[in-house]
């Protein structure tokens, strides 16, 4: 594979093919580039008039995207309405968007934090074992802070459901954590979709350990009950082990474990039938701690 090395404001990044980024000067000075996403977007940290912004751009041939730039442009354009519709304080805020150069750009307010899926710096193993890794440090937060993070995720998805969406491709790469403020930031819900809908892909986008069975099978219903599974799996991810979802590795109370366990039943009929129902059971279990 051909790799093109580029530099803007002494910040280096790489692409499969050369691409014109002179238009970035209109937005300010680049201080950071995120060039290894699998989404087809390349992202920039920009500063202008002492204010920081986060830019997503689709249209360039990025290193880890297996599709065509037009596909990335389509999905980035589609994501704009999601951020318009959902207004949770933990979610990054959209400022503007539009076509530019040979692609499409979306601008958000900058939020401080470290990605819990720092794949550019740490291997899959180091992500969990390197003491410098954000994921490693996040896993060693206090129980109160972990439960606070889960509450934030659940509350966001209550709004997601209220606005008629279904979560797709939500995992730790969708999260940043500001360790100085003990603040969780949700930074990527680009693939969320209006629902319910029928899975027409087979295996959908996402991290296998957090995906419900219906997200692997073409022709199956994907809906709010699918997102109940997601929230249960995220509970295991933060409080236990989302790969095997066993009680032995669960760190919180037994009552919370029982709620998470019910949420991740393979038989969707045995799960909670709404995010609200899950949240009520989760809240009741927390009161018993």
Secondary structure, 3 states (H helix, E strand, C coil): CCCEEEEECCEEEEECCCCCCHHHHHCCEEEEEECCCCCCEEEEEEEECCEEEEEEEECCCCCCCCCCHHHHHHHHHHHHHHHHHCCCCCECCEEEEEEECCEEEEEEECCCCEECCCCCCCCCCHHHHCCCCHHHHHCCCCHHHHHHHHHHHHHHHHHHHHCCEECCCCCHHHEEEECCCCEEEECCCCCCEECCEECCCCCCCCCHHHCCHHHCCCCCEECHHHHHHHHHHHHHHHHCCCCCCCHHHCCCCHHHHHHHHHHCCCCHHHCCCCHHHHHHHHHHHHHCC
